[in-house]
Amino acid sequence: MCSIFGIFGLQPGDDLQALRRQALDLSQRQRHRGPDWSGVYVDDGAILVHERLAIVDPAGGSQPLLSEDGRLALAVNGEIYNHVELKRELQQPYAFQTASDCEVINALYLEDQPASFLERINGIFAFALWDRGQRRTIIARDPIGVVPLYWGHDREGRLRVASEMKSLVDECADVAQFPPGHWYDSATGELTKYYQRPWRDYAAVEGVDVSPDELRVAFEAAVHRQLMTDVPYGVLLSGGLDSSLVAAVAARYARHRIEDGDRSEAWWPRLHSFAIGLKGSPDLAAAQVAAEALGTVHHGFEYTFEEGLDALPEVIRHIETYDVTTIRASTPMFLLARRIKAMGVKMVLSGEGSDEVFGGYLYFHKAPNAREFHEELIRKLDALNNFDCLRANKSMMAWGVEPRVPFLDREFLDVAMRMDASHKMVRKGQAGPQRMEKGVLRHAFDGYLPEQILWRQKEQFSDGVGYGWIDGLKAHAEAQVSDRELAAADKRYPVNPPQTKEAYFYRSLFERFYPTPAAAETVPGGKSIACSSPAAIAWDASFAKMADPSGRAVAGVHEQAVASL
């Protein structure tokens, strides 16, 4: 994982030295993502800057990656998990210049069209490829948007791209997120969606079952793939179902090195796990139970409310959003990443995506039928790039720690999402796996975890770190924002005006760093109940009266539901 910055569409008369200097200065704003090395490519048509976090081939693999003849220059932020298979499948020789997993993109481009080869890549990525021979730029982002990417045009109309908005916002009045699952071709000026799946339509999955064995094998394969690394790594372990399953599977593979087909002992055979919370938090207690059962070297860190509050401005600067639930959850993750970095770990596996695949959020208990349940899953997957993926990536990468998310592995999604949502729905009052959210997943991994972890109720991360965290944030915002300010919020913030004092407080911090209308428009709006999409609020009449992103807002479902949220 790294960061990329590019300027394309250079014209005769452009001052290349001045633009090169500017590109380096703007790329430096995101150097936290890649503190290990900086690489620069310049010609009369394009400038590429890469800030590297060395995970695979640390000694080599520096970017931008050039083809042997110098025709292609490639800057990638991400990991290509199936790069070995892709190299074996090449139809024509390619002289690889490094052992980087990402260089296979150059080889694929030379023998195939992006619309085709992007469908073959299993990984998390955002890349910019410059073809000097054809004067052509290709830009693409992974299917779900695990890796961030922004683009826009400067005053002279040149196209600019960057891993984070902070490198573009001062120069591009039209800065926006590059959409996940799409690719752009400067030769045609077209933005094309390449990631299409039949399972997006409920009619294609209705009546389809997936066995527990198939689900388990697919997830184990996803975790195994994502252990690809040449540096020390660990797992995030909150003690919830999702992170605990990731840790349980990773622990089974940790003793061997997957890069050589599990034939040799791993360089770091002991799996380290990490958790954070306020003193006495639910997550810290549960994580300790899970870690002891799995035999990980566990590190549970406490933080104080004041430490979290102090970090808020820097958190918002890094994550580039004013979304309430994202900020609530990003702050402890940001603090945890700093601790992890201090221990020399550069990559972690995390449990993001499971709730979007299996309907784990507690409001899913209220889904009226399987079709609406499935359609909400699709809405949640489509929005991940704005919420959980953004939070996990930017909070961790603020300290140069790469997060990986096996639940969003491309091959695993094709197994888990082709299942009829009727098998994922909660059947309250009945015996069997579906008595609880994500029951089908819990059942598939029976025996992998202690029962109290395997059947622990869904706890959103911002709740699990300690209920005093959210309660304290709301109380602090109440003291900072007046009733009069909130009443006039739509005048000060016409784009997505904040509806609560907490939202207003975060918006004011966001505006310090990103004051433009275009920056505000990169953040989605709309009401939410326990992380729902706005559409799902119609599922229950009570939702409209108490919309709050905390899981404790779902009365009658969360064991610690709070009526005032």
N, C-alpha and C positions, 0 to 999 in steps of 0.2 A: 504494500500500500504506500502511496506517495501522493504527490500533487503535480498537476500539469497546468501549464499556462501557455497560451498560443495566440499569435497575431497572424492573420491570414489576409490575403488580398493586397499585399504590398504593391505599390505602383512605382514606375520610374520617377525619380525625384525625391522619393522618401529618404529621409536621413536615417540610414540603417544603424549607425552608431548610436544616435539619440534614441531610436526605438529599442535597440538592444538594451541600453542602460535602463530605460523605462520598464521594459519587460522584466529585467532582473529585480528592480525595485518593487514592482507589483507582485512578482512571484514570491518575494521574500515575506510578504504578508501571510503566506500560507506555508512557510518553511517548517513550522511545527509539525506538519504532516510528514515531512521528509528531511529530518535533521542530519542524515548520514552523508549526503553528497548532493551537489548541484551540477546539472548539465545543461548546456546551451547549444542550440543549433540556429544558424542564421544563413539565409540566402536572400536573393532579391525578390522572393515571393512569400516567404514565411519566416517566422521566428517561433521557436519552441523552447520552453524552459521546463526542466524537470527537477523536482526536489525529492530525493530518494530516501525511503525507509527500506533498508536492505533486509529482505526476508528470505528470498531464494537467490542463490548464487551471490552472497555478499561480496566476495572478492572481485567478481566481474559483474556483468549485468547492468552497468550504469547506462542511463538514458540521457537523451533520446537515442533510440536504437536505429542504427543505419544499416541499410542493405549493403552488400559487399561492393556494389558499384556506386554507392552513394545516392542512388535515385530516390530511395525511400527514407523518410525520417519519421519515427514513431515515438510518441510520448504516451505512456499508459499509467493509469492509477488503478491498480487492482491485481487480481490473481487469476490465472487460467488453470483450473484444477485438472483438466483433461489434456494438458499440453503434450504429454508423452504420446497419447493415442493420436492426437491430431498430427503430430510429426510423422508417425508411422503411416498415416493415411495420405500423405502428400503424393501427388501424382507426378511432380517434377522435382528435380534436385534443387535444394536451396542451401546456400553456404551460410550456416548460422555463425554469427559473430560472437555470441555469448551463450551461456547456459540459462539465461532468463526464460521463465515460463511464458513471458509476454511476447517474445520475439516471433513466436509462431504466427502472430497476426500479420506480420510482413509477408511471410511465406504464403499464408492463405490468400492474402490480397492479390498476390501475383498470379494465382491460378484460378481464382474464383471471384464472383461478385459478392459484395457485402451482404446483400439480401439473402444469399445462400450460406456463406461461411459463418455469419453471425449466429445462424440457427444451430450450428455445430459446436459452438463454444459453451462449455459449462464453467462459469466463473463469475466473479464480480469485477466489473471494469467500467472505466470511462476512458476513451482514448481519442487522440487526434493524430491522424496520419497525413503526412504531406508527400505527395507524389510529384517530385520536381520535374520529371519527364513529361507528365501530362498536365502540369500546373493544376493539380486537383487536390482538394482537401476532403477527407472522410472523417466524420466525427460520429461516435457511437457511444451508447450507454447500456449497461446490463439490463436484463428484462424487468427486474423489480425496482431498480434504482437503489441498490444497496450502497453503491458508490456515488457520491455527489458530483454534479457537473452543472455549470452555469455558462451562459453565452450572451452575447450582445454585440452592438456595433458602436465604434467610437465616432468622434465628430467627423472624421474623414470617410466614414462608411466601411472601414476595415472590420472584419469579423474577429471577435476575440472570444476565447474560451478559458475557463479556469475551474479548478476543483472547488473553489469556494467563492462566494459572492464578493467577499471583501477585496479581492484582487481586480474586480471589474466595476464596482459600483461608482467609483469616481470618474470613470471614463465612458461608461455606457449608460445612456439614459434609458435604454430599453432592456436592461439586464433582466434575465429570466432563467428559470430552471430549464435545462435541456431535458426533454421528456424521456423517461425510462423506456427501454424496449424499442428505441428508434435509432435511425442513422441518417446523417445528412451528407449530401453529395454536392460539393460546390460546382461540379460540372453541369448539373441540372438546376441547382438551387432548391432541390426538393428535400423535404423532411419525410422519411418513410418509416412506418411502423413495421418492424420485422418479427416481433414476438406475438404470435397468434396461437391460441390453444382452443381446441374443441370444448374443453371443460369449463370455459367461461360461460357457456350457455347451459342452463339447467337441463334443458331437454336432452343434452348429450350425456348427462350423468345420471339421469333419473333411472332408478332401479338397479344401478351398478353397485356392487359390493366389492370391497377390498379386504382380503383376509388379514388377520392380525400378523401372521407370519410374513406376508408380502410387505406390509407396512413397516414392520420391524427391520427386515432385511434392507429395505430401501433407505431407511434412516441410518442404519449402521454404515451403509456404503457411503452416505453423504458425509458423515462425520469422518470416516476414514479418509476420504478424498481431501477433506479440508485440513487434515493434519500435515499437509505438505509444507515443510519449513526447514530452514537451515539455521534457525536461531531459537533461543529459549522461548517457550510458550506456556500458556496456562489456560484455565477455564474460569469464566465468571460463574459463581455458584451462590444464588440467592436462597436456595433451599426450596424453591418452587419446583413444580413438575418439570418445566421446560429446561431450565439450566441444569437441573439434576440429571435429566436424561442425557443431555449433551455430555456432562461430566462422566456419567456411568459408561457410556460407549467409548469416550476418549480414553478412559482408564484401561479399557480392555486392549487398546491398540498402542498405548503409550510406550511400551517396552521395546518396540521395534520401529525401524525406520522405513516409512512407507515409500521413500524415494527409490529404494532398491528392491521393492517388492516384498518388504517385511523380512528380508533375509538376514539383516544385521541388527545389532542392538542399537537402540536409539541413542543419540548423543546426550539427551536429557530424559532418562527413563522414568524419573519420578514426576508424576503429574501434580502441579501446583494449582490450587483453587483459591479464589478471592471473593470476599463479600464485604459489604459496608452497610452501616446503619447507625441510627441514633442509639444511645445506650438503652438496652432492653428491647430492641426492635424485633419484630417477628422474624424477619429474614436472617438476622445474625444467629438466632437460636436454631432455626430450621437448617441453615447452611452447615452448622456444626454437626448436626445429626447426620446429614447427608455425607459430609466429608469423612466422618468416622466410619460410616458404612462402606464407602468407596475406597478408603485408604489413601486419599489425596493428602498432600502436604498443604494444610489449610491456613489461610491468613484472613482473619476476620478483623476489620478495622472499624473503629467508632469515629464518628464526627459529631460536633456539636451544632446546634441550630445556628449559633452565631457564625461558625465557620462556613456553613452553607450560605447564610445570608451575605457574608462578606464576598463570597465567590460569584454571586449572581451577575454583576455587570460583566465580568470576564466570561462567564458561561454564555451569556446572551451574545456577546461579541463573537464567540467561537461558533455557536450553533446556528446563528443567523435566523432566528425565529422569535416570535412573540407568543407562540401557542402555549397556553397555560400548562397543559399536562406534559408537554415536551420539556418545558423549563423545570417543572417540579421534579421530573425524573432525571433530567440531564445533570443537575447539580451534584447529587451524590455520585453519579457515574463519573463525572469530571474529577471529583476529589479522589475516587477510587483509582482512576487511570494514573493519577500522579503518584500514588503509592506503588502501583504496579510497575511503572517506569523506573522508580527508584530501586526496585529489586532486580533490574536488568532483564525483565521480560518484555518482548516486543510484539507478541501476538497472543490473542485470546479468542477462544470460542465462546459464543454466547447463544442464548435461547430465543432471540427475537424471531418473530414470524409464526410461531406455533399458534398463537391466539387468532391470527388472521386465517390460518389454514383450517383450524379445527373449531373455531367459534368459542374461544376460551373466555372472552370477556363476559362478565356476569350478566350484562343486558341481553345476551343471547338466550338466556333462560326464557325470555319473553317472546321469542320469535314465534309468529303465528303458524308457520308451516315450513316445510323443507325448501320450497322454492324461494321464499323470502330470506330464509337463513342462508342459502347458497348465494343469492344475489348480494346480500350484505357482505359475505366473505369476499366476493369479487371487488366490491367497493373498498373494502379494507385493504386488500392486496394492492389495489391501484393507488391507494393513498400512503402506502408505507414509506415511500421516498420523502414524504413531507413530515413524517412523524417518527416511528420507532427506528427506521433505518437511518434517518437524519440524526436522531439523538445518539444512537449507538456509535455511528461512524465519527461524527464530529466531536462528541464528548471524549472519546478514546483517543482520536487522532490529534486532539489538542495537545497531548503529551507524547505523540509519536508511538502509540500503541495501536496495532491493527486489530479490529474486531472481525470475526468471521461468523456466519450465521447458517448453520447446516439445515435448519428448518426451511430455508429459502433456496436450498440447492435445487437447481433446475430439474434434475432427474427425480428427486424426491417429490417435488411439486406435482409432477405428472402422475405420480402414484396416488398421493394423498388427495389431490383435487379432483380426480375422476370418480371418487366415491360419492354416492348419493348423500346429500346432506341429512337425510332422515336418520342415517347411522351416527351422525355427529350431534344430533339434537338431544337435549336433556329431557328425560322422561321422569319427572319428579314423582315420588311415591311408589316407583317400581324398583324391583331388585335388579341387579346386574350392572354392567359398566355404565349405562346411560343414566344412572341416577345422579351423575355429576358431570359438569362441563368437561370436555375433552376425554370422556370416558373411553372412547374407542382407542385413543392413544395410550391411556393408562392400562387398558386391558392388554394391548400389544406388548407392553413391557412389564407384565406381571413377573415379579421375582427379581427385577433389576435394582429395586430401591426398597428401603423400609416402607412398610404400609403407611406410616404417618406422613411420609414425603410423597409417595406415589398417589395418595388420595388427599393431599392437602388442597384446600380450596384456593381458587385463583386469587392471588394478591398482586395487584398492580405494583410495579417497582416503587413508585412514588408513595404508595401506602405502606409497602412492606418494610421500607427503611425506618419506619416509625411513624405512627399516626400524628405525633406532635409536629412532624415536618410540615405537612400541609396545613394543619391548624395554625401553626405559628406563622406561616407565610400569609395566610388570610388575615390574621390579626395585625401583622406588620403593614400590609397594604391598607388596611382600614385606617391606620394611624397616618399613613403617608398621603392618601388621596381623599380630598374632601367630597362631600355630596354634590357640591356645585360643580366641581371638575368633572365628576362622572356624568352629571346631567348634560354637560356640554361636550361630551366625548366625541359625538359625531361631527362637531364643528372642527375640533382639532385633528381628528383622525377620520377623515371621510372614507378611507379604505378600511373595511372591516372594523368599524368602531367597537371598542371594548365594551362589554356588557357588565363587567364587575370591577370592583376596585383592584382586585389582584391582577386582572387582565390589563387594566389601565397602568398599573405600576410597571409591569413588564414591558408594555408598549413604550412607555417613556424611556426606559433603558435602551430598548431597541433603537429608538429614534436618535439617540446620541451617536450611534455608530452608523446607522443606515437611514438617513433622513429623506431619501427620495421616494416619490410615489411608486416607482417601479420596484424598489426594494420591498416596500410594504405589500405589493401585489404578489410577491413570491411566496407569501404565507397564506394558506387557505383559511377561510372563515367558516362560520356556521356553528350552531349549538351542538353540544355533545352530552350524552349521559354515559358515564363510565367508559369513555373512549369510543362511543358509537359514532357512526356517520350521522349527519343531520337527518337522513331518511329514516333511520331506525327509531327515532324519537316517537314516531307515530305508532309504535308497537304497544305502548302502554300509556294510558291517560296521565298517570302520575309523572311520567318522564318530563313532560312539557313544563311542569310546575317546579321541578327541582333539578334542572339540567346542570350537572357538574361532572367533570371528567373522572373524578375519583370513583373507584369500585364500590366504596362505601355508600354511594348515592343510590344503589339498587336495593331498596327496602324489600325485606322478605327473602332476599337471596344472600347478601353478604352477612356473615355472622356478626360483624361489628357495624352494621348499617347505621348511618347518622341522618336523622330526618332533616336536620338544618342545612345539610350540604346543598 
